[in-house]
């Protein structure tokens, strides 16, 4: 699937706002050509990154006192699992919808896009990935649910349905929907903590979610905000690789052949060049970040033999991670900087104007 984002700006997901309409306004003003629906963790437990996608998953327990989610796998689980697979096999996407109680941002963005009457080049949705959910969420014995074969399959299949439901919801408003699978846990892949997590299983679980995204006609992306073995994502079939280019940009240079093949296949990067740390974003300017971006692209071009223009045309730019933990003013500065960077870079590579002013 070939496409050219040409340094279009998009983002990871979370914002710190307590007003969904204000969060949507920040998104549409700054990344109008590839907007995201905002995840709003300030609303509490239900909008945390794993919990937000838990509706419709059997045996989930939400503990508001301890502020956590876990799986209760005690007793006979056969009926609960059978009901889950019945809905899954019936392709009942509504059974896996994300309701307003678990996401204010989805519905606020949907309303804003509908009211605008503009079909965007891209709309980006997102789901926490199966590895991050499986290894972060535990059962009643505090054992990661990843190590329970029955329930980890439920997690993977449940997340595929979350992706498909989101894609269908936003398809009317986009030329192409992008669905990101957020996998922060992949930065620990290969560590002693997860030594039993195999590469093949990682590729298979990611691949199942990515295949479901492709089946809906959408583009797939994976976000990892640290270093990882990047070819895993390519082997899983992902279209867009999103990495923290501000702090970990050099890590992609370790895999020149893989990135060359990825880009030559018409796939893309999402270069997380705008830092999502208060001290770091205040220490940068648009020009300093453009220079940092260009230096990384030139290094990648040199080791892959690809033209810098080709790499730029096959790149989105993003913040390095979500902004949900930042003060509101700093999060908005991240988005403003991102917008200005995208405008400048698109002008430099001669990209056609899109819908946003100066975009």
Residue pairs with C-beta under 8 A, 6 or more apart in sequence:
1 214
1 219
1 239
1 266
1 267
2 266
3 176
3 219
3 239
3 266
3 268
4 313
4 314
5 34
5 122
5 268
5 313
5 314
5 315
5 316
6 312
6 313
6 315
6 346
6 349
6 351
6 352
7 312
7 313
7 315
7 316
7 317
7 341
7 342
7 345
7 346
7 349
7 351
8 33
8 34
8 121
8 122
8 316
8 317
8 342
8 346
8 354
8 359
9 30
9 31
9 33
9 34
9 316
9 317
9 318
9 338
9 339
9 341
9 342
9 359
10 31
10 34
10 35
10 36
10 122
10 124
10 178
10 270
10 316
10 317
10 318
11 27
11 31
11 36
11 124
11 318
11 319
11 322
11 323
11 335
11 338
12 36
12 126
12 180
12 182
12 223
12 225
12 242
12 272
12 318
12 319
12 321
12 322
12 323
13 36
13 38
13 39
13 49
13 126
13 180
13 182
13 322
13 324
14 38
14 39
14 40
14 41
14 49
14 322
14 323
14 324
14 325
15 23
15 26
15 27
15 38
15 39
15 40
15 105
15 322
15 323
15 324
15 331
16 40
16 41
16 42
16 323
16 324
16 325
16 326
16 327
16 328
16 331
17 23
17 26
17 38
17 40
17 42
17 328
17 331
18 40
18 42
18 43
20 38
20 40
20 104
20 105
20 107
20 108
21 108
21 112
23 38
23 40
23 105
23 108
24 37
24 38
24 105
24 108
24 109
24 112
25 112
26 38
26 331
26 332
26 335
27 35
27 36
27 38
27 109
27 335
28 35
28 112
28 116
29 335
29 339
30 335
30 336
30 338
30 339
31 335
31 338
31 339
31 342
31 356
32 120
32 354
32 355
32 356
32 359
33 120
33 121
33 122
33 354
33 355
33 356
33 359
34 120
34 121
34 122
34 123
34 124
34 178
34 316
35 109
35 113
35 120
35 123
35 124
36 109
36 123
36 124
36 125
36 126
37 103
37 105
37 106
37 108
37 109
37 110
37 125
37 170
38 105
38 108
38 109
39 47
39 49
39 52
39 103
39 105
39 126
39 322
39 324
40 47
40 103
40 104
40 105
40 324
41 47
41 48
41 49
41 324
41 325
42 324
43 104
45 51
45 62
45 64
45 67
46 52
46 62
46 101
46 102
47 102
47 103
47 104
48 69
49 128
49 132
49 182
50 69
50 128
50 132
50 133
50 136
50 137
51 62
51 69
51 102
52 98
52 102
52 103
52 128
53 98
53 102
53 127
53 128
53 133
53 158
53 159
53 162
54 60
54 62
54 69
54 102
55 96
55 97
55 98
55 99
55 102
56 84
56 87
56 95
56 96
56 97
56 158
56 161
57 84
57 154
57 155
57 158
58 77
58 80
58 81
58 83
58 84
58 154
59 71
59 72
59 73
59 77
59 80
59 151
60 69
60 70
60 71
61 69
61 70
61 71
61 72
62 68
62 69
63 69
63 70
69 137
70 137
70 138
70 139
70 140
70 142
71 137
71 138
71 139
71 140
71 145
71 148
71 151
72 139
72 140
73 139
73 140
73 148
73 151
74 140
77 150
81 150
81 154
84 154
84 157
84 158
85 157
87 95
87 96
88 157
88 158
88 161
93 161
93 164
93 165
93 168
94 165
95 161
96 158
96 161
96 162
96 165
97 165
98 106
98 162
98 165
98 166
100 106
100 107
106 166
106 169
110 169
110 170
110 173
113 120
113 123
113 170
113 173
114 172
114 173
118 355
119 173
119 174
119 175
120 173
120 174
120 175
120 355
121 174
121 175
121 176
121 354
121 355
122 174
122 175
122 176
122 177
122 178
122 219
123 170
123 173
123 174
123 177
123 178
124 177
124 178
124 179
124 180
124 221
125 163
125 166
125 167
125 169
125 170
125 177
125 178
125 179
125 180
126 179
126 180
126 181
126 182
126 223
127 159
127 162
127 163
127 166
127 179
127 180
127 181
127 182
127 209
128 159
128 181
128 182
129 159
129 181
129 182
129 183
129 185
129 186
129 206
129 209
129 222
130 152
130 155
130 156
130 159
130 181
130 205
130 206
130 208
130 209
131 146
131 183
131 185
131 186
131 197
131 202
131 205
131 206
132 182
132 183
132 184
132 185
132 186
133 145
133 155
133 159
134 144
134 145
134 146
134 152
134 155
134 156
134 205
135 144
135 146
135 185
135 194
135 197
136 144
136 185
137 144
137 145
137 155
138 144
138 145
139 145
139 148
139 151
145 151
145 152
145 155
146 152
146 197
147 196
152 205
156 205
156 208
156 209
157 208
159 181
159 209
160 208
160 209
160 212
161 212
163 179
163 181
163 209
163 212
163 213
163 216
163 218
164 212
164 213
164 215
164 216
166 177
166 179
167 177
167 179
167 213
167 216
167 217
167 218
168 216
170 177
171 177
171 216
171 217
171 218
176 218
176 219
177 216
177 217
177 218
177 219
178 218
178 219
178 220
178 221
178 240
179 213
179 216
179 218
179 219
179 220
179 221
180 220
180 221
180 222
180 223
180 240
180 242
181 206
181 209
181 210
181 213
181 220
181 221
181 222
181 223
181 238
182 222
182 223
183 206
183 222
183 223
183 224
184 223
184 224
184 225
184 226
185 194
186 202
186 222
186 224
186 226
186 228
186 232
187 224
187 225
187 226
187 227
187 228
188 194
188 226
189 197
189 202
189 228
189 229
189 232
190 229
199 229
199 232
202 232
202 236
203 232
203 235
203 236
206 222
206 232
206 233
206 236
206 238
207 235
207 236
207 237
209 220
210 220
210 222
210 236
210 237
210 238
211 237
213 219
213 220
214 220
214 237
219 239
219 240
220 237
220 238
220 239
220 240
221 238
221 239
221 240
221 241
221 242
221 270
222 233
222 236
222 238
222 240
222 241
222 242
223 242
223 243
223 270
223 272
223 321
224 233
224 242
224 243
224 244
225 243
225 244
225 272
225 320
225 321
226 244
226 248
227 248
227 251
228 251
230 241
230 243
230 251
230 252
230 254
230 255
230 258
230 259
231 255
231 258
233 241
234 241
234 258
234 261
234 262
238 267
239 267
239 268
240 267
240 268
240 269
240 270
240 316
241 262
241 267
241 268
241 269
241 270
242 269
242 270
242 272
242 316
242 318
243 249
243 251
243 252
243 269
243 270
243 271
243 272
244 272
244 320
244 321
245 271
245 272
245 273
245 292
245 293
245 296
245 320
246 272
246 273
246 274
246 275
246 280
246 289
246 292
246 320
247 275
247 320
249 271
249 273
249 292
249 296
250 296
250 299
252 259
252 269
252 300
253 299
253 300
253 303
256 300
256 303
256 304
257 304
259 269
259 300
259 304
260 304
260 305
260 306
263 269
263 304
263 306
263 310
263 311
263 314
264 306
266 314
267 314
268 314
268 315
268 316
269 311
269 314
269 315
269 316
270 315
270 316
270 317
270 318
271 293
271 296
271 297
271 315
271 316
271 317
271 318
272 317
272 318
272 319
272 320
272 321
273 289
273 292
273 293
273 296
273 317
273 318
273 320
273 341
274 281
274 284
274 289
274 317
274 318
274 319
274 320
274 334
274 337
274 338
274 341
275 281
275 284
275 319
275 320
275 334
276 319
276 320
276 321
276 322
276 323
276 326
276 334
278 326
278 327
278 330
281 330
281 333
281 334
281 337
282 330
282 333
284 337
286 337
286 340
286 341
286 344
289 337
289 341
290 341
290 344
290 345
293 317
293 341
293 345
294 308
297 308
297 311
297 312
297 315
298 308
300 306
300 311
301 307
301 308
301 311
309 349
312 345
312 349
313 349
313 351
317 338
317 341
317 342
317 345
318 338
319 334
319 335
319 338
323 330
323 331
323 334
323 335
324 331
326 334
339 356
339 359
342 359
343 358
343 359
346 359
347 358
353 359
